[in-house]
Amino acid sequence: MQTRARIGITLLALAVAGGLVYGFLPRAVPVELVPVARGPLSVTVEEEGKTRVRERYVVSAPMTGYVRRIDLRVGDAVKAGQVVAAIEPSRAVALDPRSRAQATAQVKAADAAVAAARESARAAAAQAELARQELERSETLRKSNFIAEQALDRARTEVARSQAARLAAEHAANVARFELDVARAALARTAGLQAGGPGETIDVRAPVDAQVLKLARESEGAVQAGQSLLEIGNPETLEVEVEVLSTQAVKIAPGSRVLFDRWGGDTLLQGAVRIVEPTGFTKVSALGVEEQRVRVIVDFTSNRDQWRRLGDGYRVEARFVIWEGAEVLQIPAGALFRDRDGWAVYAVEAGRARMKAVQIGQRAGLVAEVKAGLAVGESIVNHPDDKIRDGVKVKPRAP
């Protein structure tokens, strides 16, 4: 009986000890496993850009005047040499009833002054003719010694004076006529240049075959010399302007491939960098941070039919391809962690995590290139936490 009791106690003690040992044994940590694989990899710089017409022309007023209503609309096609606007000389200020009455009176006064000047000129001409006749008689009498030489001199002087008086009267008549013209113009200048009425105009013509991109003004009205009337451009010369950070611009070279997505169409458009502008500028971001940015100009290389619906000033998402490879050994960037001065990952061997040092090459967002340290087909731990150590048992996490 005592033997049975001892055996039972012993078995119970062994069972408790075994349970304790089993409870304290390390269990496999569930982890996300990913395979090391080869595939295409590209490193890109993503920025937002906008389209613009490269061959753009601003049609301006060549002189100060009054532009007539422009009948064109945005999107209308124009031919080289086609009249796009007509500008009249500057219009006079309209006269109120009192000013108009005064102008009418001034015309009448100037008309009367012309008549008086004409009569004065006629009288001066008659006086000059009389003086000439008197001089002829005096010369005849002087030859017969009937008058003195002094009388002949007075006759000559009178002729010269009367001739000068005649010329002065004729000039006064001309001045009176000019003043009459001025008075008539002041009275009539507001009625001669009505909208659509006859009058001298200057035609503004399109420099090239293009489409109207923007109307600076549509209604008629006064304009200053050099003021913009409309903008025209050729939509076939559409390009993309992208502002990138200066630290990224140094990685982009002319001829680099560019991908455009999220522009509204179903297809992925392609382009090529034409120029990276050599001058940067400061721009404040939405978060209030000052950034140095550089403009990069990109030409479309896709077929025109694929981006025909794009217009001037449309938004596009540009991805500049600065490096790409066809068969690149790669792993998720989340599997990497720092080990001293290098990078390491946890590879799974025989159900245990083994830390391995790796050499990393290019990085593209969530993917990194592996140059050394891993082989195709190996399984590694993605996003390792503080439970993972070298030699720890692991098991695939249930999906």
Residue pairs with C-beta under 8 A, 6 or more apart in sequence:
26 392
26 393
27 393
28 351
28 393
28 394
28 395
29 353
29 387
29 388
29 392
29 393
29 394
29 395
30 394
30 395
30 396
30 397
30 398
31 348
31 353
31 381
31 382
31 384
31 388
31 394
31 395
31 396
31 397
32 381
32 382
32 383
32 396
32 397
33 348
33 379
33 380
33 381
33 382
33 394
33 396
33 397
34 331
34 332
34 335
34 379
34 380
34 382
35 377
35 378
35 379
35 380
36 329
36 330
36 331
36 370
36 374
36 375
36 376
36 377
36 378
36 379
36 380
37 329
37 330
37 376
38 327
38 328
38 329
38 330
38 376
39 327
39 328
39 330
40 324
40 325
40 326
40 327
40 328
41 324
41 325
41 328
41 330
41 362
41 364
41 367
41 369
42 321
42 323
42 324
42 325
42 364
43 321
43 322
43 323
43 324
43 362
43 363
43 364
44 259
44 319
44 320
44 321
44 322
44 364
45 244
45 248
45 251
45 252
45 319
45 320
45 322
46 317
46 318
46 319
46 320
47 242
47 243
47 244
47 248
47 317
47 318
47 320
48 242
48 315
48 316
48 317
48 318
49 240
49 241
49 242
49 243
49 298
49 315
49 316
49 317
49 318
50 240
50 241
50 313
50 314
50 315
50 316
51 238
51 239
51 240
51 241
51 310
51 311
51 312
51 313
51 314
51 316
52 238
52 239
52 240
52 241
52 312
52 313
53 213
53 233
53 234
53 235
53 237
53 238
53 239
53 312
54 233
54 237
54 238
54 239
55 208
55 210
55 233
55 234
55 237
56 213
56 231
56 232
56 233
57 206
57 207
57 208
57 210
57 231
57 232
57 233
58 228
58 231
59 84
59 85
59 204
59 206
59 207
59 228
59 229
59 230
59 231
59 232
60 226
60 227
60 228
60 229
61 67
61 85
61 87
61 204
61 223
61 224
61 225
61 226
61 227
61 229
62 87
62 202
62 204
62 225
63 87
63 202
63 225
64 90
64 222
64 223
64 224
64 225
65 87
65 88
65 89
65 90
65 202
65 222
65 223
66 87
66 88
66 89
66 90
66 91
66 193
66 220
66 221
66 222
66 223
67 85
67 86
67 87
67 88
67 217
67 220
67 221
67 222
67 223
67 229
68 85
68 86
68 87
68 88
68 195
68 196
68 201
68 220
69 218
69 219
69 220
70 84
70 85
70 215
70 217
70 218
70 229
70 230
72 78
72 84
72 212
72 215
72 230
73 212
73 215
74 212
74 213
74 214
74 215
75 211
75 212
76 211
76 212
77 209
77 210
77 211
78 84
78 206
78 209
78 210
78 211
78 212
78 232
79 206
79 209
80 206
80 207
80 208
80 209
81 205
81 206
82 205
82 206
83 203
83 204
83 205
84 204
84 205
84 206
84 229
84 230
84 232
85 203
85 204
85 229
85 230
86 201
86 202
86 203
86 204
87 201
87 202
87 204
87 223
88 193
88 199
88 200
88 201
88 202
89 193
89 199
89 200
90 222
91 190
91 193
91 222
92 189
92 190
92 193
93 190
94 190
95 103
95 187
95 190
100 187
103 183
103 186
103 187
104 187
106 183
106 186
106 187
107 180
107 183
107 184
107 187
109 183
110 176
110 179
110 180
110 182
110 183
110 184
111 180
113 176
113 179
113 180
114 173
114 176
114 177
114 179
114 180
116 176
117 169
117 172
117 173
117 175
117 176
117 177
118 173
118 176
120 169
120 172
120 173
121 166
121 169
121 170
121 172
121 173
123 169
124 162
124 165
124 166
124 168
124 169
124 170
125 166
125 169
127 162
127 165
127 166
128 159
128 162
128 163
128 165
128 166
130 162
131 155
131 158
131 159
131 161
131 162
131 163
132 159
132 162
134 155
134 158
134 159
135 155
135 156
135 158
135 159
138 147
138 151
138 152
138 155
139 152
139 155
141 147
142 149
142 151
142 152
192 199
193 199
195 220
204 229
206 232
208 232
208 234
209 234
210 232
210 233
210 234
211 232
211 233
211 234
211 235
212 230
212 231
212 232
213 231
213 232
213 233
213 312
214 230
214 231
215 229
215 230
216 227
216 228
216 229
216 230
216 231
217 223
217 229
217 230
223 229
233 312
235 311
235 312
236 304
238 300
238 307
238 310
238 311
238 312
239 274
239 297
239 298
239 299
239 300
240 258
240 260
240 271
240 297
240 298
240 299
240 300
240 316
240 318
241 295
241 296
241 297
241 298
242 295
242 296
242 297
242 298
242 318
242 320
243 283
243 293
243 294
243 295
243 296
244 252
244 293
244 294
244 296
244 320
245 291
245 292
245 293
245 294
246 280
246 292
246 293
246 294
248 320
249 276
249 280
249 293
249 294
249 296
251 320
251 322
252 273
252 276
252 296
252 320
252 322
253 273
253 276
254 273
254 274
254 275
254 276
255 272
255 273
256 272
256 273
256 320
256 321
256 322
257 270
257 271
257 272
257 320
257 321
258 270
258 271
258 272
258 273
258 298
258 318
258 319
258 320
258 321
259 268
259 269
259 270
259 271
259 318
259 319
259 321
260 268
260 269
260 270
260 271
260 316
260 317
260 318
260 319
261 268
261 269
261 317
261 319
262 316
262 317
263 269
263 307
263 310
263 314
263 315
263 316
263 317
264 309
264 314
265 306
265 307
265 309
267 302
267 306
269 300
269 302
269 306
269 307
269 316
270 300
270 301
270 302
271 298
271 299
271 300
271 301
271 302
271 318
272 298
272 299
272 301
273 296
273 297
273 298
273 320
274 297
274 298
274 299
275 296
275 297
276 294
276 296
277 294
277 295
277 296
277 297
279 294
280 292
280 293
280 294
281 292
281 293
281 294
282 290
282 291
282 292
282 293
283 290
283 291
283 292
283 293
284 290
284 291
285 291
296 320
298 318
300 307
310 316
323 362
325 362
325 369
328 362
328 369
329 369
329 370
329 371
329 374
329 376
330 367
330 368
330 369
330 370
331 345
331 358
331 367
331 368
331 370
331 374
331 380
332 366
332 367
332 368
332 382
333 363
333 365
333 366
333 367
333 368
334 366
334 382
334 383
335 345
335 346
335 380
335 381
335 382
335 383
335 384
336 343
336 344
336 345
336 358
336 360
336 368
337 343
337 344
337 345
337 384
338 344
339 355
339 357
342 357
342 358
342 359
343 357
343 358
343 359
343 360
344 355
344 356
344 357
344 358
345 355
345 356
345 358
345 373
345 374
345 380
345 381
346 353
346 354
346 355
346 356
346 380
346 381
346 384
346 388
346 390
346 394
347 353
347 354
347 355
347 356
347 374
347 378
347 379
347 380
347 381
348 354
348 378
348 379
348 380
348 381
348 394
351 393
351 394
351 395
352 391
352 392
352 393
352 394
353 381
353 384
353 388
353 389
353 390
353 391
353 392
353 393
353 394
354 390
354 391
355 390
356 373
356 374
357 373
358 370
358 372
358 373
358 374
359 370
359 371
359 372
359 373
360 368
360 369
360 370
360 371
361 368
361 369
361 370
361 371
362 368
362 369
363 369
374 380
381 388
381 394
388 394
